[in-house]
Amino acid sequence: MSDSSNAVKIHILDKEYLVACPKEEQDALLQSARYLNERMTDIRESGKVVGIDRIAVMTALNMAHDIIASGDSDIDSCGDRIRLLNSRIGEALDKYKLAGLN
């Protein structure tokens, strides 16, 4: 981790993850994590989708649909940011699994 990044704790579906994030992006990461947690919680509570992997995929599909349906002219930029956040979350999940915390 570089000097410009710190580990930030985020909570998604009652689990805690550490995500490396530059200080200037920490507020945006925390806001994104809260939004993701709310959307995933809504899907879990609907009772129609079982399993965290399926909940995550359904949430991602719904969020992607919302972006596309919004007609955002800067969709490529949004896609790049989503891929970056997805990569960071994937890295955190990998570390979480390696630590045997699942």
C-alpha positions in Angstrom: 0.0 0.0 0.0 1.4 3.4 -0.9 1.5 6.5 1.3 -1.5 7.9 -0.5 -3.7 4.9 0.3 -5.2 3.7 3.5 -7.3 0.7 4.4 -10.9 1.6 4.8 -13.4 -0.6 6.6 -16.6 -1.1 4.7 -19.6 -3.2 5.7 -21.7 -5.1 3.2 -24.4 -7.6 4.3 -23.1 -7.8 7.9 -19.5 -8.5 6.8 -16.6 -6.2 7.2 -14.0 -5.7 4.4 -10.8 -3.7 4.3 -10.3 -1.8 1.0 -7.2 0.1 0.0 -8.3 3.6 -1.1 -6.5 6.9 -1.6 -7.5 9.4 1.1 -9.1 11.8 -1.4 -11.5 9.0 -2.5 -12.4 7.6 0.9 -15.7 9.5 1.3 -16.8 8.3 -2.1 -15.9 4.7 -1.3 -17.9 4.8 2.0 -20.9 6.4 0.2 -20.7 3.7 -2.5 -20.4 0.9 0.1 -23.5 2.3 1.9 -25.4 2.4 -1.3 -24.3 -1.1 -2.3 -25.2 -2.5 1.1 -28.7 -0.9 0.9 -29.3 -2.3 -2.5 -28.0 -5.8 -1.6 -30.0 -5.8 1.6 -33.2 -4.9 -0.3 -32.6 -7.8 -2.6 -31.8 -10.2 0.3 -34.9 -9.1 2.2 -37.2 -9.6 -0.8 -36.6 -13.3 -0.3 -36.5 -14.0 -4.0 -32.8 -14.4 -4.3 -30.7 -16.7 -2.1 -27.0 -16.8 -1.7 -24.6 -13.8 -1.5 -23.1 -14.5 -4.9 -26.6 -14.4 -6.5 -27.5 -11.3 -4.5 -24.3 -9.5 -5.7 -25.0 -10.4 -9.3 -28.6 -9.3 -9.2 -27.5 -6.0 -7.5 -24.9 -5.4 -10.1 -27.3 -6.1 -12.9 -29.9 -3.7 -11.4 -27.3 -1.0 -10.9 -26.0 -1.4 -14.5 -29.5 -1.2 -15.8 -30.1 2.0 -13.8 -27.0 3.5 -15.3 -27.9 2.5 -18.9 -31.6 3.6 -18.4 -30.5 7.0 -17.1 -29.1 7.8 -20.6 -25.8 9.0 -19.0 -23.8 10.3 -21.9 -20.6 9.5 -20.0 -21.4 5.8 -19.6 -17.8 4.7 -20.5 -16.5 6.7 -17.6 -19.1 5.2 -15.3 -18.1 1.8 -16.5 -14.5 2.5 -15.8 -15.3 3.6 -12.3 -17.5 0.5 -11.7 -14.7 -1.8 -13.0 -12.2 -0.1 -10.7 -14.4 -0.4 -7.6 -15.3 -4.0 -8.6 -11.5 -4.8 -8.7 -10.9 -3.2 -5.3 -13.8 -5.1 -3.8 -12.6 -8.3 -5.4 -9.1 -7.8 -3.9 -10.6 -7.2 -0.5 -12.8 -10.4 -0.8 -9.7 -12.4 -1.9 -7.8 -11.2 1.2 -10.8 -11.9 3.3 -11.0 -15.5 2.0 -7.2 -16.1 2.4 -7.4 -15.0 6.0 -10.0 -17.6 6.6 -12.6 -15.1 7.8 -15.5 -16.3 5.6 
